[in-house]
Amino acid sequence: MSSEEIRLAAGFADVTVQPGNGCRLGSLRIDGVELLRQGERYGSFPMVPWCGRTREGRFRNGGIPHRLPVNSPPHAIHGTARDAAWNTARVSATEAVFTYDLTDPWPYPGRVTQVVELTEDALTLRLAIETYGDSFPAQAGWHPWFNRHLGDAREGEGVRLGFDAAWQEQRGDDHLPTGTRIDPAPGPWDDCFGMPDGVDVTLTWPGRLELNVASREQWVVIYDEPAEAVCVEPQTGPPDGLNTLPRLVTPVEPLETATTWSWRRL
């Protein structure tokens, strides 16, 4: 795994990207304060060409069955791109573009592009999936690990999550949606929520910072069970969406999605 890091900076914000480590964000700092949990498997990584768990690693493209590696038994989780080295296509002071070629164990050749764009008060991430041949179902999204506490704080209330979801996907014992939509329930969560008007989740570190995670997509997974971090994951479909709500990538229509994280100091 390459240790190369790409650093972007705008005003008092800076972000680092690790193309050799799944093109994840290794760091996002505002006024020198780190927002993302540190560590090789943390930061924030793109989930592609599927998000969350795919049941038993199985999906179909029309009548053709496929099997993916079961990397979180009994399911396949979070795609293949987070474990791959990406190529750096273009870098400026505030923007970088990266590409990743889909290959084994994903059965369809294609290309993924991630664009990272930083301003003084926002970070925008974009993903696009293209096919080199046949159409195929896919998903795309992001899995950020936001620190529960900022700076030297290790105790107390920590970050607050604010959002207004239209529904929650009922979660079965296998951690996958059952297909039933329920009223949003109190946390802690490892759950998928529906927001038909677009993802809109606010993280507030009292007295420090407010950060809004937004996307035109209507699906977000909230995972706030860990003591050290909370995850707010905008994505193009629910867990197991390759089977239940596939989005087709075709030769004339790529799958494109974006999320913007904007912040203000408190």
C-alpha positions in Angstrom: 0.0 0.0 0.0 1.4 3.4 -1.0 2.0 6.0 1.7 1.5 8.9 -0.8 -0.8 11.6 0.5 -2.3 14.4 -1.5 -3.0 17.6 0.6 -5.5 20.3 -0.4 -5.9 23.5 1.5 -8.3 26.5 1.5 -8.3 29.1 4.2 -8.1 27.4 7.5 -9.3 24.1 6.2 -7.1 21.2 4.9 -7.8 17.7 3.7 -5.5 14.8 2.8 -6.3 12.0 0.4 -4.6 8.6 0.3 -4.9 7.2 -3.2 -3.0 4.1 -2.3 -5.3 3.3 0.6 -8.7 3.1 -1.2 -8.7 6.8 -2.1 -9.8 7.6 1.5 -9.6 10.9 3.2 -6.9 10.4 5.8 -7.6 13.8 7.5 -10.0 16.7 7.5 -8.9 19.6 9.7 -10.6 22.9 10.4 -8.5 25.5 12.3 -6.0 22.7 12.9 -8.6 20.5 14.6 -9.0 16.9 13.2 -12.6 15.9 12.4 -12.0 12.3 11.2 -11.0 9.3 13.3 -7.4 8.4 12.5 -6.1 5.0 11.4 -5.5 3.0 8.3 -9.1 1.7 8.1 -10.8 4.9 9.2 -10.8 8.5 7.8 -13.5 8.5 5.1 -13.6 6.0 2.2 -15.7 5.7 -0.9 -18.0 2.7 -1.0 -18.1 1.4 -4.6 -19.4 -0.5 -6.6 -21.8 -1.3 -3.7 -22.6 0.2 -0.3 -22.9 -1.6 3.0 -23.7 -5.3 3.0 -24.7 -7.4 0.0 -26.5 -10.5 1.2 -24.2 -13.5 1.2 -22.1 -11.8 -1.5 -24.7 -12.7 -4.2 -26.4 -10.5 -6.8 -27.8 -10.8 -10.3 -27.5 -8.7 -13.4 -30.7 -9.7 -15.1 -30.6 -13.4 -15.2 -26.8 -13.7 -14.6 -25.8 -14.6 -11.0 -22.6 -13.4 -9.5 -20.7 -14.1 -6.3 -18.6 -11.5 -4.4 -16.0 -12.3 -1.7 -17.6 -12.6 1.7 -15.4 -10.1 3.6 -17.8 -9.6 6.5 -19.4 -13.0 7.0 -22.0 -13.9 5.9 -22.1 -10.8 3.6 -19.9 -8.8 1.3 -19.5 -5.3 2.6 -18.5 -1.8 1.3 -17.4 -2.6 -2.2 -13.9 -3.3 -3.6 -12.5 0.2 -4.0 -11.6 0.8 -0.4 -9.0 -2.0 -0.6 -7.5 -0.9 -3.9 -4.8 1.6 -5.0 -6.3 4.5 -7.1 -4.5 6.5 -9.7 -4.0 10.3 -9.3 -5.2 12.0 -12.4 -5.0 15.7 -11.6 -4.1 17.9 -8.5 -4.4 21.6 -7.9 -4.2 23.5 -4.6 -7.9 22.9 -3.8 -9.0 20.1 -6.1 -7.9 16.5 -6.9 -9.2 13.8 -9.3 -8.6 10.1 -8.9 -9.5 7.0 -10.9 -9.9 3.3 -10.2 -10.4 0.6 -12.7 -13.0 -2.0 -11.7 -11.6 -5.5 -12.1 -11.7 -8.9 -10.2 -13.5 -9.7 -8.0 -16.1 -7.3 -9.6 -17.3 -9.1 -12.7 -17.7 -6.1 -15.0 -14.9 -3.9 -16.3 -15.4 -0.2 -15.8 -13.9 3.0 -14.2 -14.6 4.9 -11.1 -13.7 8.6 -10.7 -13.6 10.5 -7.5 -13.3 14.3 -7.4 -12.3 16.0 -4.1 -12.9 19.8 -4.0 -12.2 22.0 -1.0 -13.2 25.6 -0.2 -12.8 27.6 2.9 -16.1 26.4 4.3 -17.0 23.2 2.5 -15.7 19.9 1.1 -17.5 18.4 -2.0 -16.9 14.8 -3.0 -18.1 13.4 -6.3 -18.2 9.8 -7.6 -18.9 8.5 -11.1 -19.0 4.9 -12.3 -18.7 4.1 -16.0 -18.8 0.8 -17.8 -16.3 -0.4 -20.4 -18.8 -2.8 -21.8 -22.0 -4.4 -20.5 -24.5 -2.6 -18.3 -24.4 -3.6 -14.6 -26.1 -2.7 -11.3 -24.0 -0.6 -8.9 -24.0 1.7 -5.9 -21.8 4.5 -4.7 -21.4 6.4 -1.4 -19.1 7.4 1.4 -18.2 6.1 4.8 -16.8 8.9 7.0 -15.7 8.3 10.6 -16.2 11.6 12.4 -14.6 11.9 15.8 -17.1 11.9 18.6 -15.0 14.4 20.5 -12.8 17.1 19.0 -9.3 18.1 20.0 -8.2 17.1 23.5 -11.8 16.4 24.7 -12.3 12.7 25.6 -15.3 12.9 27.9 -18.7 14.6 28.1 -21.5 14.6 25.6 -19.6 14.7 22.4 -21.1 15.3 19.0 -24.9 15.6 18.5 -26.6 14.3 15.4 -29.6 16.1 14.0 -31.7 14.9 11.1 -35.4 14.5 10.1 -35.9 11.2 8.2 -39.1 10.2 6.5 -38.6 6.6 7.4 -36.1 4.0 8.8 -35.4 0.7 7.0 -36.3 -2.0 9.5 -33.2 -4.0 10.2 -33.2 -7.8 10.5 -31.0 -9.9 12.7 -28.7 -10.3 9.7 -28.2 -6.5 9.7 -29.9 -6.1 6.3 -33.2 -4.2 5.6 -36.3 -6.5 5.8 -38.1 -4.5 3.2 -40.4 -2.8 5.7 -40.2 0.9 6.4 -40.8 2.0 10.0 -40.9 5.3 11.8 -37.4 6.5 12.8 -36.5 5.0 16.2 -34.2 6.3 18.9 -30.5 5.4 18.6 -27.9 4.1 18.9 -28.1 3.2 15.3 -26.5 1.0 12.6 -29.4 1.8 10.3 -30.5 3.1 7.0 -32.8 6.1 6.8 -34.8 7.6 3.9 -34.8 11.3 3.1 -36.8 11.8 -0.1 -35.8 15.5 -0.4 -32.1 14.6 -0.1 -29.7 13.7 2.7 -29.5 16.4 5.3 -27.7 15.5 8.6 -26.0 18.0 11.0 -23.2 17.1 13.4 -22.8 19.6 16.2 -19.8 19.6 18.5 -21.2 22.0 21.2 -19.3 25.2 21.4 -16.9 24.2 18.7 -18.2 23.4 15.2 -21.3 22.5 13.2 -21.0 20.4 10.1 -23.7 19.5 7.6 -23.6 16.4 5.4 -25.8 16.9 2.4 -26.5 15.0 -0.8 -29.2 14.8 -3.5 -29.5 11.1 -2.8 -32.3 10.0 -0.4 -30.4 7.3 1.5 -28.1 7.6 4.5 -26.8 5.1 6.9 -26.1 6.3 10.5 -23.7 4.3 12.6 -23.1 5.8 16.0 -22.5 2.7 18.2 -18.7 3.1 18.6 -17.4 5.1 21.5 -14.8 7.0 19.5 -16.7 8.0 16.3 -20.0 8.4 14.4 -20.6 7.6 10.8 -22.9 9.5 8.5 -23.0 7.7 5.1 -24.8 9.2 2.1 -25.3 6.6 -0.6 -27.3 5.9 -3.8 -29.4 3.1 -2.3 -30.0 1.1 0.8 -27.8 -1.8 2.0 -28.3 -4.9 -0.3 -29.4 -2.4 -2.9 -27.7 -4.5 -5.7 -30.5 -6.9 -5.1 -33.4 -4.7 -3.9 -33.0 -1.3 -5.6 -30.3 -1.6 -8.4 -29.1 1.5 -10.2 -27.9 0.5 -13.7 -24.6 1.8 -15.1 -25.0 1.7 -18.9 -22.7 2.7 -21.8 -24.6 5.9 -22.2 -25.5 6.7 -18.6 -22.9 6.5 -15.8 -23.9 6.4 -12.1 -23.0 9.8 -10.7 -23.4 11.1 -7.1 -22.0 13.8 -4.8 -22.0 14.9 -1.2 -21.1 18.3 0.3 -19.9 18.8 3.9 -20.2 22.4 5.0 -19.2 23.8 8.3 -19.5 26.8 10.6 -17.7 27.7 13.8 -19.8 28.0 17.0 
